[in-house]
Amino acid sequence: MKKQKNAPLDSRTKALKSEQAMIAGIMEGSPDAIAVAVVRLECGCRKMAALDKNGDPASKVVVYRDGADSVCAKCKEDNGAFHRVTEAFIDWATDDLGEAAKREIEIKVLGSRTAPH
């Protein structure tokens, strides 16, 4: 099955192996964090930030590109604009929250609409 460009933002998406170390580092540096929001861009760059129990930022936003010294020129220009997002999800570090609370945080952080087709 071919991955669809501008696929819906999906909270069931899982972190890739290449993202897991970055997520762990963000969590380690953010004592109030319960999760990390991950945003994948069409250029291959990623934006990530830790979230606290209220869905508020618990770290600065980290923008990176696997295997590169820096992010791409487009991200430098537009800071990873929303219209270039292909996938976004939250990687939860805890199961202490119920599904309803997680969904509220997902809507707060990622929004409730799907990406444009």
C-alpha positions as a Markdown table, in Angstrom:
| # | Residue | x | y | z |
|---|---|---|---|---|
| 1 | Met | 0.0 | 0.0 | 0.0 |
| 2 | Lys | 1.5 | 3.3 | -1.1 |
| 3 | Lys | 1.7 | 6.1 | 1.5 |
| 4 | Gln | -0.6 | 8.8 | 0.7 |
| 5 | Lys | 0.7 | 12.4 | 0.6 |
| 6 | Asn | -1.0 | 14.6 | 3.1 |
| 7 | Ala | -2.4 | 11.6 | 4.9 |
| 8 | Pro | -4.7 | 12.4 | 7.8 |
| 9 | Leu | -3.0 | 13.4 | 11.1 |
| 10 | Asp | -3.2 | 10.1 | 13.0 |
| 11 | Ser | -2.6 | 9.6 | 16.7 |
| 12 | Arg | -2.0 | 5.8 | 16.0 |
| 13 | Thr | 1.2 | 6.5 | 14.0 |
| 14 | Lys | 4.3 | 5.2 | 15.8 |
| 15 | Ala | 7.7 | 6.6 | 16.1 |
| 16 | Leu | 10.3 | 5.3 | 13.6 |
| 17 | Lys | 13.5 | 3.8 | 15.0 |
| 18 | Ser | 15.3 | 6.9 | 13.8 |
| 19 | Glu | 13.0 | 9.1 | 15.8 |
| 20 | Gln | 13.1 | 7.1 | 19.0 |
| 21 | Ala | 16.5 | 8.4 | 20.2 |
| 22 | Met | 15.4 | 12.0 | 19.7 |
| 23 | Ile | 12.2 | 11.4 | 21.6 |
| 24 | Ala | 14.1 | 9.8 | 24.5 |
| 25 | Gly | 16.4 | 12.8 | 24.6 |
| 26 | Ile | 13.6 | 15.3 | 24.6 |
| 27 | Met | 11.8 | 13.3 | 27.4 |
| 28 | Glu | 15.0 | 13.1 | 29.5 |
| 29 | Gly | 15.5 | 16.9 | 29.2 |
| 30 | Ser | 11.9 | 17.7 | 30.1 |
| 31 | Pro | 11.1 | 16.6 | 33.7 |
| 32 | Asp | 7.4 | 17.6 | 33.4 |
| 33 | Ala | 6.9 | 15.8 | 30.1 |
| 34 | Ile | 4.4 | 12.9 | 29.6 |
| 35 | Ala | 4.6 | 12.7 | 25.8 |
| 36 | Val | 6.4 | 14.1 | 22.7 |
| 37 | Ala | 4.5 | 15.6 | 19.8 |
| 38 | Val | 6.1 | 14.5 | 16.5 |
| 39 | Val | 5.4 | 16.3 | 13.2 |
| 40 | Arg | 6.8 | 14.8 | 10.0 |
| 41 | Leu | 7.2 | 17.2 | 7.0 |
| 42 | Glu | 7.1 | 16.3 | 3.3 |
| 43 | Cys | 10.8 | 17.3 | 3.0 |
| 44 | Gly | 11.9 | 14.6 | 5.5 |
| 45 | Cys | 12.5 | 17.1 | 8.4 |
| 46 | Arg | 10.8 | 16.5 | 11.8 |
| 47 | Lys | 9.5 | 18.9 | 14.4 |
| 48 | Met | 9.2 | 17.6 | 18.0 |
| 49 | Ala | 8.3 | 19.0 | 21.4 |
| 50 | Ala | 7.6 | 17.6 | 24.8 |
| 51 | Leu | 4.1 | 18.0 | 26.3 |
| 52 | Asp | 3.1 | 18.2 | 30.0 |
| 53 | Lys | -0.1 | 16.6 | 31.5 |
| 54 | Asn | -2.2 | 19.5 | 30.2 |
| 55 | Gly | -0.9 | 19.3 | 26.7 |
| 56 | Asp | 1.2 | 22.5 | 27.1 |
| 57 | Pro | 4.8 | 22.7 | 25.9 |
| 58 | Ala | 7.3 | 21.1 | 28.3 |
| 59 | Ser | 10.3 | 21.8 | 26.0 |
| 60 | Lys | 11.4 | 24.0 | 23.1 |
| 61 | Val | 10.5 | 22.8 | 19.6 |
| 62 | Val | 13.3 | 20.7 | 18.1 |
| 63 | Val | 13.5 | 20.7 | 14.3 |
| 64 | Tyr | 15.9 | 18.1 | 12.7 |
| 65 | Arg | 16.5 | 15.9 | 9.7 |
| 66 | Asp | 17.9 | 12.4 | 10.0 |
| 67 | Gly | 21.5 | 12.1 | 8.8 |
| 68 | Ala | 21.9 | 15.8 | 8.0 |
| 69 | Asp | 23.9 | 18.6 | 9.6 |
| 70 | Ser | 20.9 | 20.9 | 9.6 |
| 71 | Val | 17.3 | 21.1 | 8.4 |
| 72 | Cys | 16.5 | 21.7 | 4.7 |
| 73 | Ala | 16.4 | 25.1 | 3.1 |
| 74 | Lys | 12.6 | 25.1 | 2.9 |
| 75 | Cys | 12.3 | 24.5 | 6.7 |
| 76 | Lys | 14.9 | 27.3 | 7.3 |
| 77 | Glu | 12.7 | 29.6 | 5.2 |
| 78 | Asp | 9.2 | 28.7 | 6.6 |
| 79 | Asn | 10.0 | 26.9 | 9.9 |
| 80 | Gly | 8.2 | 23.7 | 8.8 |
| 81 | Ala | 4.9 | 25.3 | 7.7 |
| 82 | Phe | 1.7 | 23.4 | 8.5 |
| 83 | His | 0.7 | 22.9 | 4.9 |
| 84 | Arg | 3.8 | 20.7 | 4.4 |
| 85 | Val | 2.9 | 18.3 | 7.3 |
| 86 | Thr | 2.4 | 14.7 | 6.1 |
| 87 | Glu | 1.9 | 13.1 | 9.5 |
| 88 | Ala | 1.6 | 14.2 | 13.1 |
| 89 | Phe | 1.2 | 12.1 | 16.3 |
| 90 | Ile | 1.9 | 12.0 | 20.0 |
| 91 | Asp | 4.3 | 9.5 | 21.4 |
| 92 | Trp | 3.1 | 8.8 | 24.9 |
| 93 | Ala | 5.5 | 8.0 | 27.7 |
| 94 | Thr | 2.8 | 7.1 | 30.2 |
| 95 | Asp | -0.4 | 5.1 | 30.3 |
| 96 | Asp | -1.6 | 7.0 | 33.3 |
| 97 | Leu | -4.0 | 9.1 | 31.2 |
| 98 | Gly | -7.2 | 7.7 | 30.0 |
| 99 | Glu | -8.1 | 7.6 | 26.3 |
| 100 | Ala | -10.4 | 10.6 | 26.7 |
| 101 | Ala | -7.7 | 12.8 | 28.3 |
| 102 | Lys | -5.2 | 11.7 | 25.6 |
| 103 | Arg | -7.7 | 12.6 | 22.9 |
| 104 | Glu | -8.2 | 16.1 | 24.4 |
| 105 | Ile | -4.5 | 16.7 | 24.4 |
| 106 | Glu | -4.2 | 15.4 | 20.8 |
| 107 | Ile | -6.9 | 17.8 | 19.7 |
| 108 | Lys | -5.3 | 20.7 | 21.6 |
| 109 | Val | -1.8 | 20.0 | 20.2 |
| 110 | Leu | -2.5 | 18.6 | 16.7 |
| 111 | Gly | -6.0 | 19.8 | 16.0 |
| 112 | Ser | -9.0 | 17.8 | 15.1 |
| 113 | Arg | -9.0 | 18.2 | 11.3 |
| 114 | Thr | -7.2 | 16.1 | 8.8 |
| 115 | Ala | -4.6 | 17.4 | 6.4 |
| 116 | Pro | -5.8 | 18.8 | 3.1 |
| 117 | His | -6.0 | 16.3 | 0.2 |
